Structure formats: C-alpha cells, structure tokens
Amino acid sequence: YDAIENIKISDIHLDYMFRRWYKRNTDQWNYDPREAVCTWAAENINILINYVPESHPRSFRMEEQNKPAMYGAMVTAVICIILVGAVSISTFFNRKKKVIVYAQPTFLYMLLVGLLFLGIGAILFPANVSQGTCIAKEWFV
C-alpha cells in the first residue's frame, strides 16, 4: 500500500509526457503514448527508483507444511476428479434424455471441465513449490 500511495508524478512530468505524445503524432496504432512514457521513464529513472518498495527484492522462505492437511486436501481433490469423470460419463450416456437435452450438454461439459481444472489445481496447491507448480496453480484455479 505504501508503494502505491507514494507514487506521485508531478504535473511538469505529466506535461512532458503529453507533449512528447502529441509531438510524435505519427503512429496509427497508437503506440505514441507508450513511447512517450517509456522515454520519460528512461530519462527519469532516478525518480522512479524512489518508488521501489523497501522489501524489494523479496526473499523466498521454505517452511514446513502441515502434512496431514496437505494429504487430506490431495485425497479430497482426487475424489472430486473421479466424481467429475463419473458425471461426465453419465452425462455422455444420457445426453439424449429430456433432462440433459434441456440442460444443454455443451454447457454441462463446460462446467465439468471447469470442475476438473479446479480439482487439478487443488492437487497442485499442497504440492512442493517450484516454478512449474506456481504457474500451473495460476492456470488451473
């Protein structure tokens, strides 16, 4: 919060960026504002360094996890994935029945894929931390 609160760009600097933007006036894809801001940032890097939080760069700490809770979460996620598979198969075999037709099988399949992704993400959350699992957590949950 302090880092965001402390970011204050003066009117003089804003005026400089706007003038550079209007001065270029050549880009039909509207990259002129980006060029103006990046040029200002390159020329005023000493001002921007003041906005870097004191905690930068952050350090990574390994802590012991609660093993029973971790295994319980993984087992629950596996059970959910198995149930999603069973419901998917059941939906496929009953897709011609009136209830499933009215519920729109495509919509049901999309819901089941979302639940499958959540189950996979729930398995990944208690897993050991690595770059791959961190990225996969963001994609699956």
Secondary structure, 3 states (H helix, E strand, C coil): CHHHHHCCCCHHHHHHHHHHHHHHCCCCCCCHHHHHHHHHHHHCHHHHHCCCCCCCCCCCCCCCCCHHHHHHHHHHHHHHHHHHHHHHHHHHHCCCCHHHHHHCHHHHHHHHHHHHHHHHHHHHCCCCCCHHHHHHHHHHC
